[in-house]
């Protein structure tokens, strides 16, 4: 069993696409996968639900439950049928209030880890899809996870966001709050252009993270947007496209 936080302080770098596509591939490979939507924008949830779902409670309710009396098992839903062996815990807009509800709690950074504890052994992989922010949800995800994957687009902001997340994870590990390890950086939105800008940004990413940059470069493509509109992933709709091949390599790296 492996818990993986997928994080970057910048939005729009490919976090949700990385989570959903990799999970779909692992599910097809026979792995039992849980996706925990930790983002108040709940993009993972909207792609995974068959229709408007109404679970007894969502992730926010589990955070709000200070004495951990709610059964997390009742919050776990099967994803739509196109996601084989994939389950999820629903996120919603109320997650924006998690910082407030945790503010006065002891060991608040370990809340998600405690929430997941009863069911963790029942899954091969648990993906934590995090918000584009340094907040209580992100810190909880990094504390609960064994591994960290950082999607990074070819922008200065994307690189700075990746550096901030890695620095935060390293700090939490140094303080013995987590044992998380950086699994790798996934370069997303790679343009075909061999422009100096593309080369310079790739060079900066590799200089910063060295051998932690996966030898996987996810191409920029409209297939990502088309898949999102269809409520699916590139893997499910465009099996032979280079973006699918990239995520298949990532999934095999995790097994």
N, C-alpha and C positions, 0 to 999 in steps of 0.2 A: 504494500500500500504506500502510495506517495501523494503528499499534499503539495500542490504547486500554486504559488501566487504568481499571477501574470500582472505586471505593474509597470507604469511609467507615469511620472508626475504630469506629463503633457497628454492632452486628449488627441484623438484622431490619429494615433500611431499604429493602430492595428491590434489592440488588446483583445477586444471582443471577437474579432475575426480569428485571431490566433487561438483563443480558448475554444470557440465553437468548432472550428475546422479540425483542430487537433483532437478534440474530444470525439467528433464524428468518426474520424479515422480509427482511433483506438477502440471505439465501440464496435466498429466493423471487424476489427482484429480479435474480437472476443473479450475485450476488457470491459469490466463494469466501471462506469464513469459517473461521477457526480459533479455538477457545476453549481457553485454557490455564487449567486449574483449579488455582489457587495456594492453595487453602484446604484445610486438613487435615480440615475437615468434609465436603469433596468433594460438595457438593450439586449442582453443575453436572454432575459425572460421573454421578451416580445418575440424572439426568434425561436424559442424552444416550446412555447405553449401551443397546443393544438387550436385552442380558442380561448376566449376570456375565462381563465381558471379562477376558482374560488377555494383555495386550500384553507384548512382550519386556521392557519396562520402562516405568515411569511417570515423572512429573515429578521425584519425589524421587530416582530413580536418576540422572537427568540432573544434578541438583544435586550428588549424591554423587561423580559422575565428575569428579574434580579436573582431569584432563588432557583432558577433552572428547573422549574416544575413542569414546563411544557415538554411534551414528547417531540423531539426533533424528527422522529420517524414519520409523524403525521404531516410534517411540512415538506417532505420529499415527494416530488411528483415525477411521473415518467414523462420524458420529452415526447414530442410528436413522433409518429411512427417512422419518419425518415431518419431519425437519430436512434440507431440500434444500440441497445444496452446503455443508453444515456439517461440520467435523471437530473433533476435540478431543484434547488431551493429558490423560491421566487424573491426577487428584489422589487421594491417599489419606491415611490417618491419620499416616503417617510424616513428612509435611510439617511436623508439629509439631517435628521435630528439626532443621530446616534452620538455625535460628539457631546451634545447636551445631556443625554440620559446617562452617559458613562462618566461625566465630569467629576462626580463625587465618589466614585466607586474605588475600592482598593483593588489593585492588580487589574485595572480595567483593560489593559492591553492584552490580557489573556482570555477575555470573554469569549471570543470566537473559538479559540482552542477548546475551551470547556464545553461550548455548545456542540462542537463536532465530536467530542470524545465518545459518546455512546454509539455512534454509527461508523466510526472511521475504519474499523476492521472489515466492514462489509463491502468496501469498494477498492478496486485496484488503483484508481486515480481519482483525486479530488482536485478540481480546478477552482481557484478563487479569482473571479473576475473583479478587479478593483476599480475604484473611481480615479479620475485624473486629478489627484490631489494628495497632499500629505495631511491626512486627517486620521481620526480614530479608527475608521474602517480599514485604511491602508496599513496602519500600524498593527491592528489586530490580524490582518491577513498575513503580514510578514512574520508575526509571532507564531501563528498557527501552522505555517508552511515548513516543509522540509527543503523545498527548492524554489528558486526564484527565476522566472523567465522575464526578460525585459524586451518587449518589442520596441524598436527605435526606427523612426522614419528618417529620411535624409534631410534633416533640418537642424539648425543650431539649437532651437528650442527642444527638439526631440532628444538630442544628445544631452543637453543640460538636465532635462527631466530624468533621463536614464541615470545620469551621474548622481542626482539627488536621491533617487530610490535606492541605488546601490550603496550610497553613503549611509542612508538610514538603516538599511538591512545590516550593514557592517557594524554600525553603532549598537543596534539592538543585540547583535551576536556578541559583541565585546562586553556588553553589560550582562551577558548570560540570560537574556530574556528569551532568546530564540537560538536554535541551532541551524538556522536556514543557511543554505549554500547557493551561490549564484550558479545556476545551471548553464545559462548562456544568454547572449544578446541575439535577437532575431532582427535582422535588417529588413524592414518592410518598405514597400513603395519604391522599389529600385527602378529607376528610369533606364530605358535602353540607351539613352544618350551617354556618350563618353565625354561629356563636358567636364571642364576643370572643376566646376562646383561639385558635381557628383563624386569625382575622384577625390577632391579635398575632404568632403564630408565622410566618405568611406574611410579615408586615411585617418581622420580624427577619431572615428569610432574604434578603429582597430588599434590605434595608439593608446586610447584610453583603457580598452578592455582586453587587449592582446588576444590570448588563446581562448578567451571566454566568448568570442564572437563565433556563433555557429557558422559553419561553412554552408549556410542556407541563406539565399537572398531572395526574399519574396518580391516578385515583380509588381510594379504599378500596373493596374488593369481595371477596366470598368466592370470586370466580372465580379469584383467585390461588391460594388453597388447593386448590380443586377441580382446577385445572390441574396443580399439583404432585403431587397424589395420582394423577393419570392419567399422570404422567411426560411432561407436555407443557407448553405455554405458553398463555396466554390467547389469543394470536394464532391458534394452531392449533385451539382449541376454540370460541372465542367471537369470530368474525370481526367481528361488528357491535357488539360491546360497546365502550363509551367507553374502556376501558383499552387495547384493541387500537388504537383510533384514536390514542391518545396516543403509543404506541410506534411506530406508522407514521410519525407526524410526526417523532419522534426519528431514526428510520432515514433518512428523507429529508434531515434536517439534516446527517447525516454523509456523505452521498454528494457 
